[in-house]
Amino acid sequence: MQAILRVFAFLLVQLGVALPGTGFAQQPAAASPIVLRKADFGPATQTRTTLSMWWARELEQRSQGRVKVQYFPADSLVKASDVFEATRSGVVDIGIWVQAYNPAVSPLSAVFTLPGISPNFRPAVLAASELMFDSPFSFFRDELRRLGVEPLYVWGVADQELIGTRPLTGIGALKGLKVRVIGREWPKLMSEFGAVPVTLPWPEVYEALGRGTLDANMGFITANWDSKLYEVAKQHTRIRLGAAAGPLAIMNKAAWDKLPDDVKAIVRQLAREFPDKLADLYEREVDKAVKEMEGKGVKFYAWPQGDRDKLQAAMEALWQGWAVEQEAKGLPAREALRQYLALLKKHTR
């Protein structure tokens, strides 16, 4: 009889019921996982978005299921221009943020996306990541925390180029060109050579090119390919306008503070792994994208060296003008620019 009672008690414990006087304690219920909502404006098939989704899966796996990430790509939860505020306010827990969409927020972060500052993506993303997380120059991470968000990892875009509906044979082709750019410095650069800058969120670019309200888009090759802009724009440059690293994945600061320390350590490790993985991915995808777009009838242009030199000189002048403007506002822009250029040199092999 005693054996039967003990078996019965064991079964009750498995069901979450304790039997008084048996010596069996009720087992604690398993803790519910931490659920984080991650908002992204990129389509799920886009090269960079696929790695962002990898990050979410890795966090779940490495935390042994204690953290679950609900992923919302393609503006399905929050539009690109609203990501920062939505993350800061807690509408979402994690957001894929482009500072150039909100230039008044953390204006010093524009150093990472200055026109032409790095022609290659890998040194750019490694330098930006080191400056953001590991450098004694802590301005960026300190400022973001004051604004209510925690930086999680650095990402960016490679091979900034023009893709348009008109031939893009040289610098003269910019005159009168309605070109979509973001931030504050790119419009200045395009205007200097007679183009008409247009501000437009990324998800609206395809339709605008197709309807003729936009002549060209400033974007990186794999994104132009992923988003099939070549269907409506057959003219593409290979003039190396710079690899913009410095966009961030950010997290609501209050939500970050609540994470267990070991989960925070996992996130920091992923931040160290992400830049090289993204650079590897871009390097594999760029050649494939070019070949496929050529097969779809896209024509690629390399500008005469004289035109390219004029463009580079104008871009470098913009860096210095930007630094002077930000210093006048009390921001340590010259030091930020100096540090970033030094790290770019360090990471350029």
C-alpha positions in Angstrom: 0.0 0.0 0.0 2.8 2.4 0.9 4.5 1.8 -2.5 1.2 2.5 -4.3 0.9 5.8 -2.3 4.4 6.8 -3.2 3.8 6.1 -6.9 0.5 8.1 -6.7 2.3 11.0 -5.0 5.0 11.0 -7.7 2.4 11.2 -10.4 0.7 14.1 -8.7 4.0 16.0 -8.4 4.5 15.6 -12.2 1.2 17.2 -12.6 2.2 20.1 -10.3 0.2 18.9 -7.2 1.8 18.2 -3.8 0.5 15.4 -1.6 0.8 16.4 2.1 2.8 14.1 4.3 4.5 12.1 1.5 7.9 13.9 1.6 7.6 15.0 -2.0 7.9 18.8 -2.6 6.1 20.4 -5.5 8.5 21.1 -8.4 8.7 24.8 -9.3 7.1 25.7 -12.6 9.6 26.5 -15.4 10.2 30.2 -15.8 8.6 31.8 -18.8 11.0 32.9 -21.6 11.9 36.5 -22.0 10.1 37.6 -25.3 11.7 40.4 -27.2 10.1 42.1 -30.2 12.6 43.0 -32.9 11.5 45.4 -35.7 13.3 45.7 -39.0 12.5 47.7 -42.1 14.3 45.3 -44.5 12.5 42.5 -46.3 13.2 39.0 -44.9 15.0 38.0 -48.1 17.5 40.9 -48.0 21.1 39.9 -47.4 21.6 42.0 -44.3 18.2 41.0 -42.9 19.0 37.3 -43.1 21.9 37.8 -40.8 19.9 39.9 -38.5 17.5 37.0 -38.2 20.4 34.7 -37.6 21.3 36.9 -34.6 17.9 36.4 -33.2 18.1 32.6 -33.6 21.5 32.6 -32.1 20.4 34.5 -29.0 17.5 32.0 -28.5 19.8 29.1 -28.9 22.7 30.3 -26.8 20.4 31.3 -24.0 18.9 27.8 -24.1 15.5 29.1 -24.9 15.3 31.6 -22.0 15.1 34.4 -24.6 12.7 34.3 -27.5 12.8 36.9 -30.3 9.7 37.8 -32.3 11.0 39.2 -35.6 9.0 41.7 -37.6 10.7 42.5 -41.0 9.7 44.7 -43.9 8.1 47.6 -41.9 5.5 45.1 -40.6 5.6 46.6 -37.0 7.4 49.9 -37.2 8.4 52.1 -40.2 12.1 52.8 -40.7 11.9 56.4 -39.7 10.0 55.5 -36.5 12.4 52.8 -35.2 14.4 54.9 -32.8 11.4 56.4 -31.0 9.5 53.1 -31.0 12.6 51.4 -29.4 13.3 54.2 -26.9 9.6 54.3 -25.8 9.3 50.5 -25.5 6.8 50.0 -28.4 9.4 47.5 -29.5 12.3 46.0 -27.6 14.9 45.9 -30.4 15.1 48.0 -33.5 17.2 48.0 -36.6 18.1 51.7 -36.7 19.6 54.0 -39.4 20.8 57.2 -37.8 20.5 59.0 -41.2 16.7 58.6 -41.0 16.7 60.6 -37.8 19.7 63.0 -38.2 18.8 65.1 -35.2 19.3 62.0 -33.0 22.9 61.4 -32.0 24.2 63.7 -34.8 27.8 62.7 -34.1 26.9 59.2 -35.3 26.8 60.6 -38.8 30.6 60.3 -38.9 30.2 56.6 -39.8 28.1 57.4 -42.9 30.0 60.5 -44.3 30.3 60.2 -48.1 33.2 58.1 -49.2 34.8 57.8 -45.8 35.6 54.1 -46.3 35.6 52.5 -49.8 35.5 49.0 -48.3 33.0 47.6 -45.9 35.0 45.2 -43.7 37.4 47.9 -42.2 34.4 50.2 -41.9 32.2 47.9 -39.9 35.2 46.7 -37.7 36.3 50.2 -37.0 32.8 51.4 -36.2 32.2 48.4 -33.9 35.5 49.0 -32.0 34.8 52.7 -31.6 31.2 52.0 -30.4 32.0 49.3 -27.9 35.7 49.0 -27.0 37.3 52.4 -27.4 38.0 54.7 -24.5 36.2 57.3 -26.6 32.8 56.4 -25.1 30.8 59.3 -26.4 28.6 57.3 -28.7 27.5 54.6 -26.3 27.1 57.1 -23.4 24.9 59.3 -25.5 22.7 56.5 -26.7 22.2 55.3 -23.2 21.2 58.8 -22.1 18.7 58.8 -24.9 17.1 55.6 -23.6 18.6 52.9 -25.8 21.4 50.3 -25.5 23.5 49.7 -28.6 23.6 45.9 -29.4 25.7 45.6 -32.6 26.9 47.6 -35.5 25.9 46.8 -39.1 26.0 48.8 -42.3 25.9 48.8 -46.0 28.5 48.0 -48.6 29.4 49.3 -52.1 27.3 52.5 -52.1 26.5 53.2 -55.7 23.9 54.8 -57.9 21.3 52.8 -59.7 19.0 54.7 -62.0 16.8 55.0 -65.1 19.3 57.2 -67.0 22.8 56.5 -68.2 25.3 57.3 -65.4 28.4 57.7 -67.5 30.2 60.4 -65.5 29.9 63.3 -63.0 28.0 65.3 -65.6 25.1 62.8 -65.4 24.3 64.1 -61.9 23.0 67.4 -63.2 19.2 67.5 -62.8 19.1 63.9 -61.6 16.4 63.3 -58.9 18.4 61.0 -56.6 17.3 59.5 -53.4 19.8 60.0 -50.6 19.6 60.0 -46.8 21.2 62.0 -44.0 22.5 65.5 -44.3 25.9 65.3 -46.0 24.8 63.2 -49.0 22.3 65.8 -50.2 25.0 68.5 -49.9 27.3 66.4 -52.1 24.7 65.6 -54.7 23.6 69.3 -54.8 27.2 70.4 -55.4 27.1 68.6 -58.7 23.7 69.7 -59.8 21.6 66.7 -58.7 18.2 67.1 -57.0 18.3 65.3 -53.6 15.1 63.4 -52.7 14.4 62.1 -49.2 12.5 58.8 -49.3 12.3 55.7 -47.1 13.9 52.6 -48.6 10.6 50.6 -49.0 9.2 53.3 -51.3 12.2 53.5 -53.7 11.1 50.7 -56.1 7.7 52.4 -56.9 9.3 55.8 -57.2 11.8 54.6 -59.8 9.1 52.8 -61.7 6.8 55.9 -61.7 9.6 58.3 -62.6 9.3 60.5 -59.5 12.8 59.3 -58.8 15.7 59.0 -61.4 18.2 57.2 -59.2 18.8 55.7 -55.8 22.0 55.9 -53.7 22.2 52.4 -52.3 24.4 49.3 -52.0 24.6 46.7 -54.7 23.2 43.7 -52.8 20.3 45.8 -51.5 19.5 47.0 -55.1 19.7 43.4 -56.2 17.7 41.9 -53.2 15.0 44.6 -53.7 14.9 44.0 -57.5 15.4 47.7 -58.3 17.0 46.4 -61.5 13.5 45.7 -62.8 12.8 49.4 -63.0 16.3 50.9 -63.2 18.9 49.4 -65.6 21.8 51.9 -65.2 24.3 51.2 -62.4 27.6 52.7 -61.3 30.7 51.0 -59.9 32.4 54.2 -58.5 32.9 53.2 -54.9 31.0 55.9 -53.1 31.8 54.5 -49.7 30.7 51.7 -47.3 28.5 53.1 -44.6 29.0 51.3 -41.3 27.6 52.6 -38.1 23.8 51.8 -38.3 22.9 49.9 -35.2 20.7 47.4 -33.6 19.4 49.1 -30.5 17.4 47.9 -27.5 15.1 49.7 -25.1 17.4 50.6 -22.2 14.9 49.5 -19.5 14.4 46.2 -21.2 18.2 45.8 -21.5 18.7 46.5 -17.8 16.3 43.7 -16.9 18.2 41.0 -18.8 20.2 38.5 -16.8 24.0 39.2 -16.8 24.8 36.0 -18.7 22.3 36.9 -21.4 24.0 40.3 -21.7 27.3 38.5 -22.1 25.8 36.5 -25.0 24.6 39.7 -26.7 28.1 41.2 -26.3 29.7 38.1 -27.8 27.3 38.3 -30.8 28.2 41.9 -31.2 31.8 40.8 -31.7 30.9 38.1 -34.2 28.3 40.0 -36.3 30.6 42.5 -38.2 32.9 39.9 -39.7 30.0 37.6 -40.6 28.2 40.5 -42.4 31.4 41.5 -44.2 31.8 37.8 -45.3 28.2 37.8 -46.5 28.5 41.0 -48.5 31.7 39.9 -50.2 30.2 36.7 -51.3 27.0 38.4 -52.5 28.4 41.4 -54.4 29.9 39.5 -57.3 26.8 37.3 -57.6 24.6 40.3 -57.6 26.6 42.1 -60.3 26.5 39.0 -62.6 22.8 38.4 -62.1 21.9 42.1 -62.7 24.1 42.1 -65.9 22.1 39.0 -66.9 18.9 41.1 -66.4 20.2 43.8 -68.8 21.7 46.2 -66.2 24.6 48.3 -67.5 27.5 49.2 -65.1 29.6 52.3 -65.5 33.1 53.2 -64.2 33.7 57.0 -64.3 36.7 58.6 -65.8 39.5 59.1 -63.2 39.2 62.8 -63.3 35.5 62.7 -62.4 36.2 60.3 -59.6 39.0 62.5 -58.3 36.6 65.5 -58.2 34.0 63.5 -56.4 36.5 62.2 -53.8 37.9 65.7 -53.1 34.3 67.0 -52.6 33.6 64.2 -50.2 36.7 64.8 -48.1 35.9 68.5 -47.9 32.5 67.5 -46.6 34.1 65.5 -43.7 35.9 68.6 -42.5 32.9 70.9 -43.0 30.8 68.4 -41.0 33.4 68.4 -38.2 33.5 72.2 -38.0 29.7 72.4 -37.9 29.4 69.8 -35.1 32.2 71.3 -33.0 30.3 74.6 -33.2 27.4 72.8 -31.5 29.7 71.6 -28.7 30.2 68.0 -30.0 33.6 66.4 -30.1 33.4 65.9 -33.9 37.1 66.3 -34.7 38.1 63.7 -32.2 35.4 61.3 -33.4 36.6 61.8 -37.0 40.2 61.4 -36.0 39.5 58.2 -34.1 37.4 56.7 -36.8 39.9 57.4 -39.6 42.7 55.9 -37.4 40.6 52.7 -36.8 39.8 52.5 -40.5 43.6 52.5 -41.2 44.1 49.9 -38.5 41.5 47.5 -39.9 42.5 48.0 -43.6 44.6 45.1 -44.7 
